[in-house]
């Protein structure tokens, strides 16, 4: 049996547009938080371990809502998303691959995550990403070559230039899952979601 792929949930943003930490927002009737729903989905799909990268001031609050996830603090999250990705990777050592997702996308289907994992195990591509209606979203799986390049990346430039270098060898997985694209990052999008 293939080794499990670890997962990183990036949840260290300032949530300026939302006005409060997205990770701790409740979803619908269940009342489960964004970060708990995401962690449960990743665990259900076979991702292990799951690491949540967050701000220092949120560690205690998140520990109460995501039992079973490892929490890592980004001491300087204002350096950008790549700094959170690197903080999470440091906690994982040198995995063959890692799945990365954002706390802004809490409703991705378990089947989507499972499809991405299956495709990475089949191809070992440096980048595996979902495609919904010809648009790419999250989660994504970064293979070891891409992870190594990210570790050497310029924090100011971010991850995008590095990821672009690997697009020729990327694999897209067609999914019927609009939640791979649905960033929930304003009070309006959150209220609309909770009315569904």
N, C-alpha and C positions, 0 to 999 in steps of 0.2 A: 504494500500500500504506500502511496506517495505521502511524503511529509506534508503536514499542514502548512499553509501560508499564513504568516502573521498579518495583522491588519492595523492600520493607523487611522485614527479619527482625529482630524485637525479641528480643534475647538478653542483656539487661543485668540481668535479675533476680538476686536473691541466691541463688536455689535453696535456700532454707532447709529446705523440707520434703524435698527430694531429698538434701540433704547434700553435694552436689558439683555442679559446673556442668553443667546439662543439655545445653548446646550441645556439650560434648565427650564425651558418653556414646556408646558404640558401639551400633549397632542390629543385632541378629541375627547371622547367619552372615557377612554382608558385612563387619562390623566398621567400616563407615562411621559417622561421628558424626551425631548429630541434625542439626547445622547443615549438614553436607555434603550429607546426603540432601535437606534442604529446598532448599538452593541448587541442587542438580542438578535437582530437580523444577521449580523456577521457571524455570531456564534452558531446560529441555526444552519447557516450555509457551510459551516466547517472551517471558518477562519479561526486560527489560534496561534498565539495569544492575540488579544485585542488590546491595543495601547491607545489611550486617549491623551492627546497633548493639549494642555490648557494653560491658562494664566495662573500664577501662584495663588492669587486671591480666591480662585474658584476650587482649589483642590479639595477642601473639606466638604463643600456643598456637593461636588461631583462624587466624592467617595460614598456619600449617603445614597446616591441614586443609581450607581453602576457597579454593584457588587460583581466581582469576577473579571473586571477590566483592570488593567494596570494603568495608573495615572502618572503622567510625566509633565513636569512644569517647564514651560518655556520662560526663562527668566527675563527675556527681552522680546516679547512678541511683536513689538512695533517694528522690528527688523523685517517683518513680512512672513508670508506663508512658508517660504522655503526654510526659514529658521525653525519653524515648528516641525516640518517634515524631518529636518536633520536631528532635532532633539529626540523625536520618536525613533528614528533609525539608530541613534546611539544606544538606545535602550535595548535594541534587538540584536546587536552584534552584526553579523554578516549573513543575512538570510539569502537563499537563492532567489527570492522574490518577496515583494511586500505589496499588499493591497492598501490603497490609500483612498479615503473618502473625506468629505467635508460635513461638518455638523449642520450645514445649511440644507442638506438633502436627506431628510429623515425617513422618507417613505419608499425608498428603493426596495423592490421585491427581493425576497430571499432567493427566488429562482434566478434572478438576474445575477446576483453574487455567485451563485453556484455555477451558472453558465460561464462566467468569467474565469472562475477557478478551473473548471474543466478545460477550457480553451488554453489556459496557460500551461496546465499539466500536459496537454497534447502537443503544444508547439514550443514551449519555453521561449516565446517571443519576448523581446525586451520591453514591449509595451502592449498591453491588452486593454481595450476600452470598449464600453458599450456604445452602440449606435442606435438611436431612436429617430426614425424619420430623417435619416441622413445627417443627424447632428450627434456629435460626441459629447458624453457627459461623464458622470462619476457613478460608482467607484472606478478606479483604474488599477491595473496591476503593473508594477515596475519590476522587470527582471534585474538580475545582478549587474549587468553592464550599465544599465541606465542608473541604477542606484549608486554605483561607483562614480559615475559622471556627476550625479547630483551632489555627492559629498565634496567634489572639487569645484562646485559651481560658485559663481560670484553672488553673494547674498543680495547685493543691490540689483542685479539683473533678474534674480528669481529663477524659478524652475523652467519657465516656458522655453527659453532658448535651448536649454539642454534637451528637453522633451522633443523639440522640433528636429533635432539632429537624428532622432531615432524613428521618425515617422515612416521612413521607407521600409522599415522592418516591423512596423506596428501591425497588430491584428485587431480588426473590429468584430465585435459580436453583436449581431442584430438582435434587439430586444423589443418586446412590446411593453415598455415601461417608461411612461413620461416622467416618472419621478427621478430618473437619471439626470434630468435637465432642470427640474423645478427647484431653483434656489428660493428659499424662504428667508428673506433678509430684510423685510420691512413689516411694520405693523399691518399694513393693508394685505400683503400676501399671507401673513399669519392668520388674520381674521377670516380671509377667504378660505383658507385650508380648513380651519376649524368649523366652518359651516358645512363642509362636505359630509 
